[in-house]
Amino acid sequence: MNKNVTRHSFLSKGVLILTGWAFLALTPGLSSLAIAQNKQTQKTTPARSKAVVQNQKSIGFKDSSAGGSKRTNSMSLNPELFQRKNPNELDLDSAGNLDYRAIQGCLRRNFNEDNLPSSIGIDNSQFSDFFKSQTKAFFDRMRGDCIPYAAAFGSRNRFDSLSIMNGPIQDAKTEVWTFTPSAVGGFLIQQDYLKSESKNLTELRIPLKDVLYDPRKVGDILPVELVWELNALIKQIYPEENNSLENTNSVVRLIVDFGDRERWAQIWATEILDPSSKEVYVSAFWLERSDIPGGFFTGSGESLERSFWTNPLSYRRISRGVGMVRASSKRSKASAPVAQAAPTKQRYRAHMGIDYSAPIGTPIFSVANGRVAHIGYSGAFGNLIVLEHPGNYHTYYAHLSNYNVELGVGNEVRRGLEIGYVGSTGRSTGPHLHFELRKNGIYVDPYGSKTQLDLWSMRDNESGQLTREILLLGSPIKHN
């Protein structure tokens, strides 16, 4: 089952408009038949309600290897996996927008609703004129006393995207319009309707203290690989200024796709909120990508991915980073006393990778979705697993004591799957995990201050996706 992970759209219709002319463009994942059916269901489908979720466990990997799941040693299949190349050869220019930022709110309605762009800080006269000319029908369908919005900006406050919703109510009539600049000039509009009859997305609420301190309770609700991912995610976004939230009634609100045989289970949105006041302390959203692994971003556009790609253990202590280490040397046997010889020059070798000290048997998790490229013994690495990820990235997990017995070369694995266990095999001086991240066969220091990969930043063409998800999947936003 070597199938690409696809997201079943929860949106019912998409319309694309370019300055001066308009044309119909289907939202990804929808067909013209689905749009035709949606016109009939919008009038009869009740408001979205919470689904009761049974305990659904997911094995977290797919066997896509030819001839079954028998494990084979892949060293002869791809020697490139075991070559060491100079890290100076790697170009870390990521094409990502490092100055990306997002804002959100709910603007009180007034007689000049079409002035919304300038009211929230979008300084672009051409876009303001376009916005006024296109939104009359949208504002005629407004509900409630405020206009929910999410806007994104690039470097030098450049306008990247704007999403607006026809009121803070989320039901079958919920409508979101997203505006983005066009690569050929002018602006694009995507019109989305919340498809309340969607069976793929489920809203869950879990006490914050359970997520932080009792993974067994969370494991009764979520697939095992999502438990690891949720715990790592919450620990990143947990607001330090409110470090006593776990002692309150705060909850973690999740929008989850539990997946099936065709697609992975996935957390699409998460929030830490107060259920009584409905105040959202912090939020994060998942962005799916086709050319590189997807990633989580906060509601303000901050990437959370660097931490995920350096977090293969729940328990960890970095015992050695990247750098030069002393090379071992054999001492000659003692003989008759001789004149003192000149001291020998100490030799060093490069240590490419991060060593995480941990007890033998500590579980190791895959840091991203990928495919098993190698599993087996490999010299100094000892017992080694190599995962291949989209974008020509590889992650290495070395010195293992054992592997997940279900895994074999060719299996597709999901982030958070338990793939092996800490050991001390190969060239190892004690129990630890040796972890490496490589791109195009070249080692990348994930902790390097100057390391910035396309995995870890918002790209300009993704800002519209984030602002749409903020409005469609997030809790209603309070008034400005």
N, C-alpha and C positions, 0 to 999 in steps of 0.2 A: 504493500500500500504506500507507494512512494508518491504521496500527493501533497501539493503545497497547502499550507495552512491558509484557509480563506475565512473571511468574516462574513456571516450572513447578515445582510444589512437590516437594521431596524428602522430604516427610513423608507418612506413609501413613494416619494417622488422627487425628482431633481430637475430643475430647469436652469439652463445656462444662458446668460444674456451678455452680449458684448456691446460696448458703446455704439449707439446708432443703429443696431440691428439685433435680432433675437432669434434663437433657434433652440429646439428641444434637445436635451442631452440626458440620457438615462443615468440615474445614480448607480455606481458600481454595485453589482450583485443583483440588480433588478432587471426584469424583462418588461416588454411592453404589455404582456399579459398581466403581470403583477400590478402594473399601474392601473390597468383597466379594472381589475378586481378590486383595487383599493378604493376606487371611486364609489363602489357599492358598499364596501364595508365601513367606510368612514361614518356613515349615517347610523349604522346599526351596532357598531362595536362599542361595548361599554368602556369606561375609563380603566386604565391600567391598574391592576391590583397586585399585591404581593403574592408570589407563588409559594406554596408549601413545598419545600425541597426535601426529598428523601436523601439518605446517606449514600451519595454516589461516589464511589472510589474510582480513580483513574490510574491505570498502570503507568502512565507518563511516557511511554515510548511506543513506537511502531516498528515492526519488523519489515524492513524494505529490502533486505538482502536477498539475492538470488539463491534459490535452492534451499530455503528454510533459514532457521536461526542458528545453525551450527557456527560456533565461534571459530574464527581463523585468525592467524597472525598476519597483519597487513604490512609488515615491514617490506616485503617483496613487492607489494602493490604500488607503493608510493614512497620511494626513498627520500623525496623532498621533505617529508615530514620530519626527518631526522638530521637534516643538514643545518648547520649553524651559520647564519649569515650576519654580516655586520649591521648592527642597528642604525649606523649612520647612513645606510642606504635608503632608509625609510623616509618617505615624504609624509609628514603629519599634517599637511594642509587639508583640513577637513571640509571645506565648502559649507560649513555650518555657520549659523548666525549667532555669534557669541554674545551679541548685545541684545538678543531677543528678550522682550518682556511682554507680559499680558496683564490686562486689567479687566475687572468685571464689576457689575453693579446692576441696579434696577432704577432707571431714571424716571422721576415723577412726570406724569403726562401733563402737557400744557397745550396751548394753541399753536405752538411752533415746534411740533414733534419732528418735522423734517430738518430741523437744525441740530438734531442729535449728534452728528459727527463732531461739530465744533464744540458742543457742550461737554463732550468727554475728552477733548484734547487732540482730535485729529485735525491737523493743520494742513489741509489739502483742498484748495478751492475747486479744483477740477472734480475731485471726488464728491465734494459737498453738492455741487450742481447736479451730478449724476444721481446721487442719493435722493435728492428732492424730486427729480423727474421720474423715479422708478417706484417710490414707496407709498403713493397715495392709496392704492388698493390694500396694501399691507396694513396701514394704520386704520383703514375702515373696518378691519376685522380684529382690532385690538380688544382685549378683555382685561379687566383689572385696572388698577390706578397707577401702574408703573410699567416701564418698558425694560425687560431684562436684556442685557447686552454683555458681550465679551469682545474686547479689541486687542489686537497684537501690534507691536511696533518693533522695527528693526533698528539698525544703527542710525544715529543722528535723528531719532524719533521718526523714522520713515514708516509710513502706514503700510502694514502687512496684511491685516484682515480685520473684518468687523462682522460679528454675528448678532442678530437681534431676534427676539422672540415675541410673539403676539400676546404677551401677558404671562404672569407667573404661574398660571395653571397648566399642569401637565396631563393631557388626556388625548383623545383621538383627534381633537381639533388643534392641538399644539402645532405651531408653524414656526420654522426657523429659516431666516434668510441670511446667507453668508456672502459678504462682498470681499473680493480679492483683486489686486491689480492684475491685468492681463500682460503676458509677455510680449504681446504685439501692440500694446497701447490700449488705453481705456480700462474698463473694469468688468469683472465677471460676477454674476449672481448665481448662487445655488439655492434653490428653494426646497426645504425638507419638511416633511410632516412626520410626527412621531407615530410610528405604527404600533398602536397599543396592543394589537393582538399578537405581537411577536412572542414566540415561544422560546427563543434563544436566550433572552436576557431576563435575569431574576434579581430582584432587590432583596438583600439580606441586611440584618442589623445584629451585630455581635458586640457584647460588652467589651470595652477597651481593655479592661484588666485581664480578660480571658485571652485576647490576642497577644498581650505582652507577656503573660506569665503562665498560661495554661493551654499549650498547643493541643493537648488531648481533646479538650472540649471543642476547639476549632476543627480538629480532625473529624469530629462527628458530623460536621456540616459541609466541609470543603474537601475536595480531593487532596491527597497527601502532598503533592507538589505545590499546590496553591497555599498550603499552610506555611511552608518555608518562605514562599514569595511574599505573602501577606505580612508575616512577621518582620521580614527584612524591610519591606516597604514602610510599615508603620514606624519602625525604629528610626527611619530616615526623616519622615515628615513630622514626627512627634514634636510639638512646640516646646522648646526648652523653657520658655518663660512661663509655661503652665505645667510644670513638672509634677503637679499633684493631680492631674486629671484622672489618673487611673483610680483614685480614691473617690471619684464622683460617679454619677450615673452616665458618664459620657459613653457613647457607642461608636462603633465603626460601621458606617453605612457602605455597603458594597453593591455594585452592579456586576453580576457574574454571568458568563456564558459557561455552562457546565460541559459543553462540547459533546462530541459523539465519535463514531468511528472515522469521520471525515475531517475533524478539526479538533485542535487542542482546547481543553478547558482554559478560560482566560478571565482574569479580573480586568474589567474595562474602566471602572471608576471606583475610587475609595475616598471617604471623607471621615474625619473625626468631628463629631458634633454633639451638642447638648440636646437631647430629645425633648426637653421641656421648652427651652427658649428657641430651639431650632437654629441656634448659632453654629455656623460651620467654622471650626478653628483652622482647618487646613484640608487640602484636597489634592488628589493626584489622578491623572488620566493616562490610559494606555494608547499609544499611537502605533497602528500596524503599518509596516513598511514592506515593500516588495523586494527591494534590492539589498537591504541590510536588515539586521534584526530590529524588531520594534523596540519601543522603550516607554518608560513612564516619565511624565512631566507633571510638575505641580500646576495648580491653577494659575500661577503667575508666570509660567513658562520655564521654570528652572528644571534642568535635567537631573534625574536621579540615577542614571544608568552607570556612571563611573563606579559607584559603590556596589552595584549588583555584579559588575564584572570583576570585582576584587573581593568577592564574598563567597568563596566556595565552601566555607565551614560555618556552622552556627557558633561553635566555640573556636576561637582563634587567638594566637599570639604570634606576631611576626618575629621570627628569630633571626632572619637574614634577608636582606634585600638585594638589589642589583649592585654589582660592583666587582672588585677584585678580591679573591681569597687565596690564601697560601696553598700552593700545590704540595701534595704529599711527596716525600722523598724517602728512599731506603737508606738506612744507616749501615755503614760497613762494620764488620765485626772488629772488636778491639784486638790489637796486636802489640808487638813490642813498642815501647815508648819511642817516639820520634820527635824531631823538632816541630814546634808548633807551626801548623800550616796556616796560610792566609785564609780568613773566613770566606766560605762559599757564598755566592750571591743567592739570596732567597728568590725562588721562582714563584710566580703568581699565575693564576688562571682566572678567566672571566666567569662570573656567576650570573647567568641570565635566568632570572626567575625570582619568585618570592617564596620564601620558606615559612610555612605556618606551623608552629609547634603545637602538637595536640596529642593526647593519649592514643595508643594503638586501638583501632576499631572505631574511632570517631567518624561519623558519617560525612561523606563528601557529596556535594550537590553540583549539578551542572549549572553554570552561571548564565546560560542562554539557550534558546532552542537551537538544535543542531543535529548532526548525524555522526555516529560513531565511525571514525576513520581508522582507528587502531585500538586494539585491546590485547594486551599480552606483555611478556617480558621484553625489555629493551635495554640491555647493558647497564650503564650507569643510572639510567632512569629507574631500574627495577621494574616492578609491575606498573604498567603505564596505560592510561586511557587518553586518547587524543580525539577531541570533538571538532568537527568542521562546521562553521557557521556561515550564513550568507554574507557576502561582501569579501570572501576569501580570508576570513579570520579562522584561526585555530586556537583552541585552549588545550593545555597539557596538564594532566594530573598524575604525578609520579610518586614512586616509593610506596605504592599502596600495599596493604596487607592482603586485600581481597577485593573482588569486584561484585557488583550486583549480578547475581547468577543468571538473570534474565537477559542480560545484554550480549550482543554480538556485533561484529562488524556489519555496517549497513543499517542498523537500527536508527530510527529518528527518535530523538529524545527531547523532552520539554524542559525548559528552565525549571529548576527546583527538584528534578528527579534525583533520587539518591543513587549515585552511579558507582561508588566504591567506598573504601574505608582506609583511614590513615594507617601507615605501616612504616617500615624502615628497611625496605628492600633496595637492592642496587647499591650505588655509592652513597651511603647515608650513615651519618654518625649518631643518629637517634631518631625516635619517632617524629615524623613531621610530614606535611604535604608540600611537595615542590610544585608550584603552579606557574605556568607560563601563558602569556597571551602573545600571539604572533599574527601579523598581517602580511600577506604575500610571502610567507616563509621567513619574515624578518621579525626578530623579537621586539616587543613594545613594552616599555616600563609603565604599567598602569598607574603607578604612584608618582611618576615623573611630573614635576610642576609644569613642564612645557608640553606634556603629552595631551593632545586634544584630538580625539577621533570623531569621525562623522557619526558614530554611535551615540555620542554624548552631547550633542547640541541640536537645537531646533533648526531645521532647514526652512528656507523661506517658503517653499511650496507646501509646508506642513502646517503653517500657522492657521489656515482656515479649518483644518481638521480638528485642531485643538479647541478653537473657539466654539465650533459647533458642538463638540462633546461636552464642553463646560455647560452649555445651556440645555442640551438634550438629556444628559446623564447626571448632572449635578443637582443638588437641592435648590429650590427656589431662592433667588438672591434677594437680600434685603434692599429696601429703598436707599437711594443716595441721600 
